[in-house]
Amino acid sequence: MTAPPSGFWSSRWHGQVPWHRLFWRDMLAVGSVINLFTGFAALMLFAQDQPMGSVLAVHFAPLPYNAFLLASLWRHPQSPAAVKWVGLGWFAAMLVV
């Protein structure tokens, strides 16, 4: 059997990255910054009376990345149950921000 590829996406999906790095750095730090940035950009578009479709597209642009991080955290064989539930709460909060 061959080893899975070791790129950013596959290493997280296959649990090759420690769960604490996936949770603290990728999800809470980088993911939150991306969400805050796109949320702010969506508010700027809204304030400029741009079409609502554009505003929503920018606001929800990080959703696939967030869902990937959450799924990777839940798939990780060593991530504690409490961390999984905090990750789910983070995902719900990022839908709003």
C-alpha distance (Angstrom), angle and dihedral (degrees) to the residues before:
residue distance angle dihedral
M1 . . .
T2 3.80 . .
A3 3.77 124.3 .
P4 3.81 115.8 -105.9
P5 3.80 117.1 -107.0
S6 3.79 114.1 -82.6
G7 3.81 101.1 -138.2
F8 3.79 124.9 128.1
W9 3.80 95.9 -90.9
S10 3.79 99.8 39.6
S11 3.81 95.4 43.4
R12 3.79 90.2 57.0
W13 3.78 94.3 41.6
H14 3.81 92.6 50.5
G15 3.81 94.8 45.6
Q16 3.80 95.4 -112.2
V17 3.82 91.7 131.3
P18 3.82 116.8 73.8
W19 3.79 110.5 -101.8
H20 3.80 92.7 -124.7
R21 3.83 91.2 58.1
L22 3.79 90.7 46.9
F23 3.80 91.3 49.3
W24 3.82 104.1 37.4
R25 3.79 103.1 32.1
D26 3.80 107.0 24.1
M27 3.78 99.3 34.7
L28 3.79 109.2 26.0
A29 3.81 100.3 30.2
V30 3.81 108.9 28.9
G31 3.80 96.4 25.7
S32 3.79 92.9 49.9
V33 3.80 92.5 48.9
I34 3.80 90.9 50.6
N35 3.80 90.8 48.8
L36 3.79 93.6 47.8
F37 3.80 90.7 49.1
T38 3.80 94.7 50.0
G39 3.81 91.2 42.7
F40 3.79 90.2 53.6
A41 3.82 90.9 46.5
A42 3.81 89.9 50.9
L43 3.82 90.4 51.0
M44 3.81 89.9 50.7
L45 3.80 90.2 51.8
F46 3.79 90.7 47.6
A47 3.81 91.2 50.4
Q48 3.80 89.3 52.5
D49 3.84 90.8 54.3
Q50 3.80 93.3 -114.7
P51 3.82 117.8 166.2
M52 3.79 112.0 -73.5
G53 3.81 90.2 -125.4
S54 3.79 90.1 62.1
V55 3.80 91.9 46.9
L56 3.80 92.1 50.9
A57 3.80 93.0 44.3
V58 3.80 91.1 55.5
H59 3.80 93.0 42.5
F60 3.80 93.9 51.8
A61 3.83 97.1 36.5
P62 3.85 93.7 104.7
L63 3.82 92.9 50.0
P64 3.84 95.4 98.7
Y65 3.83 90.7 49.1
N66 3.81 91.2 48.0
A67 3.81 91.8 48.2
F68 3.81 90.1 49.2
L69 3.81 92.1 52.0
L70 3.80 92.0 47.5
A71 3.81 92.9 47.9
S72 3.80 90.8 47.1
L73 3.80 90.6 51.3
W74 3.81 92.2 49.4
R75 3.82 91.4 47.3
H76 3.79 93.8 49.5
P77 3.80 107.9 109.4
Q78 3.82 95.2 -143.8
S79 3.81 103.3 41.2
P80 3.81 111.8 116.7
A81 3.79 118.8 -118.1
A82 3.80 92.1 -118.6
V83 3.81 90.8 55.4
K84 3.80 90.4 50.5
W85 3.81 90.8 54.3
V86 3.81 92.5 46.2
G87 3.80 87.3 51.0
L88 3.79 89.5 53.0
G89 3.80 89.8 51.1
W90 3.80 89.8 49.3
F91 3.80 89.7 51.5
A92 3.81 91.3 51.8
A93 3.82 91.4 47.8
M94 3.79 91.9 49.6
L95 3.79 90.5 55.5
V96 3.79 87.3 66.1
V97 3.82 102.0 37.8
